[in-house]
């Protein structure tokens, strides 16, 4: 779900979104090939198919740590619960 939501929003770098959209199907394909004994588990083909997904997750984590989340236009106008009810 996260991979599908990110291209629609302004979060993350454009190249990293493409890595996720390419990497997900590659992981599914390599897992299916392992299930049907076409390739060996942990083989070079499976590792190569995992690299785009790994890079996507790494870049997303680094991006969000450095840049942070951008506020949503829907929730930007809402007051925080602490500010709304002073004690």
C-alpha positions as CSV (number, residue, x, y, z in Angstrom):
1,X,0.0,0.0,0.0
2,X,2.8,2.4,0.8
3,X,4.4,1.9,-2.6
4,X,1.0,2.7,-4.3
5,X,0.4,5.8,-2.1
6,X,3.8,7.4,-2.6
7,X,3.6,8.1,-6.3
8,X,0.3,10.0,-5.8
9,X,1.8,12.2,-3.1
10,X,4.7,14.5,-3.1
11,X,6.7,12.4,-0.7
12,X,10.0,10.9,-1.7
13,X,12.3,11.3,-4.6
14,X,10.9,10.5,-8.0
15,X,13.6,7.9,-8.8
16,X,13.1,6.0,-5.6
17,X,9.4,5.6,-6.3
18,X,10.2,3.9,-9.6
19,X,12.6,1.6,-7.8
20,X,9.7,0.4,-5.6
21,X,7.4,0.0,-8.5
22,X,10.0,-2.1,-10.3
23,X,11.3,-4.0,-7.3
24,X,8.0,-5.3,-5.9
25,X,7.0,-7.3,-9.0
26,X,10.6,-8.6,-9.3
27,X,10.5,-9.9,-5.7
28,X,7.1,-11.6,-6.4
29,X,8.5,-13.1,-9.5
30,X,11.7,-14.4,-7.9
31,X,9.7,-15.8,-4.9
32,X,7.3,-17.6,-7.3
33,X,10.3,-19.0,-9.3
34,X,11.8,-20.3,-6.0
35,X,8.4,-22.0,-5.1
36,X,8.3,-23.8,-8.4
37,X,12.0,-24.9,-8.1
38,X,13.0,-22.9,-11.2
39,X,15.8,-21.1,-9.2
40,X,17.5,-21.9,-6.0
41,X,16.6,-19.9,-2.8
42,X,19.3,-17.3,-2.2
43,X,20.7,-17.7,-5.7
44,X,22.2,-14.8,-7.6
45,X,19.0,-14.3,-9.6
46,X,17.0,-13.9,-6.5
47,X,19.6,-11.5,-5.0
48,X,19.6,-9.4,-8.2
49,X,15.8,-9.3,-8.2
50,X,15.8,-8.1,-4.6
51,X,18.3,-5.2,-5.1
52,X,15.7,-2.6,-6.5
53,X,13.4,-3.2,-3.5
54,X,16.2,-3.0,-1.1
55,X,17.4,0.3,-2.6
56,X,13.8,1.7,-2.5
57,X,13.4,0.9,1.1
58,X,16.8,2.3,2.0
59,X,16.2,5.5,0.1
60,X,12.7,6.0,1.5
61,X,14.0,5.6,5.1
62,X,16.9,8.0,4.5
63,X,14.7,10.5,2.7
64,X,12.1,10.5,5.5
65,X,14.8,10.9,8.2
66,X,16.4,13.8,6.4
67,X,13.4,15.6,4.9
68,X,10.6,14.4,7.1
69,X,6.9,14.1,6.2
70,X,5.2,17.0,4.5
71,X,1.9,18.1,6.1
72,X,-1.2,16.9,4.4
73,X,-3.4,19.7,3.0
74,X,-6.4,18.0,4.7
75,X,-5.0,18.0,8.2
76,X,-2.9,21.2,7.9
77,X,-5.8,23.4,9.1
78,X,-6.7,21.3,12.1
79,X,-5.5,22.3,15.5
80,X,-3.7,19.8,17.6
81,X,-5.7,18.3,20.5
82,X,-3.3,19.8,23.1
83,X,-3.8,23.3,21.7
84,X,-7.5,22.9,21.4
85,X,-8.2,22.1,25.1
86,X,-6.0,24.0,27.5
87,X,-5.7,22.7,31.0
